[in-house]
């Protein structure tokens, strides 16, 4: 069962989503996929940093967000597709092959007071394109849940 209870603790005003990962390493691209889907649904407060978030520190701070939600594949030793929303301080201070610096180190450069990580358990992070079925299904559920929460708490531009 995925851990989603923290979604009610997100400040939806001045919120920025940051999509992270490597789209040519299968499930490691899940953060990018989710961010692109949110953008297609009309959410504009998104930065797609891919695997070099350290190169986007200035751009992220320029958005003057009060809350940042970084979306990324994260090994939590759970079933593929498991997802969890946690504060950056709850994430272990480790680096992966995808990121040059740990999230806690990177987050120290952000101006935003509230920083979260939406971690999704990958199944496969070998070279290749596309998400595995379990991670794809979880990503689609996450997109729907975030759109619903965003609509309730924020404005989506109407055509």
Legacy VTK file of the C-alpha trace (Angstrom):
# vtk DataFile Version 3.0
C-alpha trace
ASCII
DATASET POLYDATA
POINTS 159 float
0.000 0.000 0.000
1.450 3.339 -1.006
1.853 6.174 1.466
-0.102 9.202 0.295
-1.293 10.669 3.605
1.053 13.668 3.424
-0.728 15.085 0.357
-2.994 17.063 2.696
0.057 18.757 4.216
1.169 20.317 0.919
0.759 24.077 0.603
-0.826 24.305 -2.859
-0.246 28.065 -3.072
3.091 28.929 -4.680
3.783 25.233 -5.369
6.384 23.985 -7.843
6.722 20.406 -9.100
10.224 19.322 -10.155
10.440 16.262 -12.396
13.656 14.295 -12.024
15.181 11.178 -13.504
16.689 9.680 -16.609
14.212 8.796 -19.337
16.618 6.365 -21.047
16.862 4.200 -17.911
13.335 2.781 -17.934
11.584 3.458 -14.600
14.115 6.100 -13.610
12.176 8.376 -15.965
8.953 8.188 -13.934
9.402 11.670 -12.439
9.765 13.150 -15.905
6.728 11.231 -17.176
4.528 12.422 -14.287
5.695 16.027 -14.706
5.016 15.986 -18.444
1.526 14.569 -17.833
0.776 17.273 -15.250
1.920 19.919 -17.723
-0.362 18.462 -20.404
-3.260 18.746 -17.933
-2.667 22.488 -17.515
-0.404 22.714 -14.485
2.242 25.275 -15.375
4.252 25.299 -12.155
6.658 22.573 -13.265
10.391 22.360 -13.903
11.652 19.238 -15.660
15.211 18.914 -14.409
15.767 15.341 -15.585
19.048 13.972 -14.188
20.775 17.285 -13.513
18.702 19.093 -10.887
21.835 20.897 -9.725
21.768 22.824 -13.028
18.244 24.095 -12.266
18.777 25.599 -8.802
18.598 29.167 -10.131
15.551 28.473 -12.291
13.771 26.770 -9.387
14.551 29.627 -6.988
13.446 32.188 -9.603
9.935 30.675 -9.448
9.707 31.850 -5.807
7.804 28.760 -4.735
6.963 28.301 -1.093
6.657 24.553 -1.607
8.647 22.247 -3.885
7.632 18.668 -4.677
10.473 16.750 -6.347
9.156 13.717 -8.248
11.644 10.909 -8.763
12.227 7.177 -8.808
13.472 6.146 -5.386
14.576 2.726 -4.153
12.622 2.095 -0.976
12.885 -1.729 -1.140
9.138 -1.907 -1.808
7.087 -3.456 -4.601
7.491 -1.752 -8.005
5.055 1.141 -8.319
4.881 1.818 -4.573
4.948 5.560 -3.990
5.487 7.727 -0.978
5.352 11.466 -0.313
7.909 12.463 2.307
9.775 15.542 3.417
13.307 15.920 2.069
14.605 15.481 5.604
13.040 11.990 5.648
15.060 10.887 2.588
18.373 9.166 3.279
21.415 11.292 2.480
22.573 9.203 -0.467
23.374 9.783 -4.090
22.468 7.524 -6.988
23.901 6.977 -10.432
21.336 9.456 -11.723
22.078 12.354 -9.383
25.492 13.812 -8.676
24.458 15.187 -5.283
22.061 13.865 -2.650
18.592 15.403 -2.467
19.272 16.739 1.012
22.405 18.498 -0.263
20.585 19.901 -3.299
17.612 21.009 -1.204
19.865 23.179 0.941
20.291 25.449 -2.101
16.538 26.000 -2.580
14.800 29.031 -1.139
11.489 27.208 -0.648
10.714 26.494 2.986
8.640 23.350 2.357
10.372 20.638 0.347
8.891 17.241 -0.420
9.906 14.196 -2.413
7.355 12.047 -4.179
9.315 8.824 -4.531
8.174 5.984 -6.778
9.689 2.522 -6.416
11.203 1.494 -9.765
11.276 -2.054 -11.065
13.938 -1.619 -13.718
16.565 1.106 -14.147
18.611 -0.473 -16.923
19.110 1.289 -20.242
15.926 1.299 -22.262
12.894 3.404 -23.003
9.475 3.351 -21.380
8.175 2.570 -17.935
7.458 -0.970 -16.786
3.721 -1.784 -16.519
3.520 -1.568 -12.695
5.360 1.745 -12.561
3.327 3.110 -15.503
0.100 2.220 -13.708
1.269 3.868 -10.484
2.402 6.964 -12.391
-1.023 7.319 -14.000
-2.735 6.972 -10.586
-0.394 9.626 -9.174
-1.173 12.016 -12.035
-4.926 11.615 -11.457
-4.558 12.136 -7.693
-2.356 15.212 -8.110
-4.718 16.733 -10.690
-7.688 16.147 -8.360
-5.878 17.670 -5.383
-4.578 20.556 -7.466
-8.073 21.304 -8.796
-9.465 21.349 -5.273
-6.711 23.548 -3.870
-5.487 25.663 -6.771
-6.662 27.028 -10.037
-6.179 25.314 -13.391
-6.602 27.740 -16.271
-9.926 27.227 -18.037
-9.888 27.425 -21.854
LINES 1 160
159 0 1 2 3 4 5 6 7 8 9 10 11 12 13 14 15 16 17 18 19 20 21 22 23 24 25 26 27 28 29 30 31 32 33 34 35 36 37 38 39 40 41 42 43 44 45 46 47 48 49 50 51 52 53 54 55 56 57 58 59 60 61 62 63 64 65 66 67 68 69 70 71 72 73 74 75 76 77 78 79 80 81 82 83 84 85 86 87 88 89 90 91 92 93 94 95 96 97 98 99 100 101 102 103 104 105 106 107 108 109 110 111 112 113 114 115 116 117 118 119 120 121 122 123 124 125 126 127 128 129 130 131 132 133 134 135 136 137 138 139 140 141 142 143 144 145 146 147 148 149 150 151 152 153 154 155 156 157 158
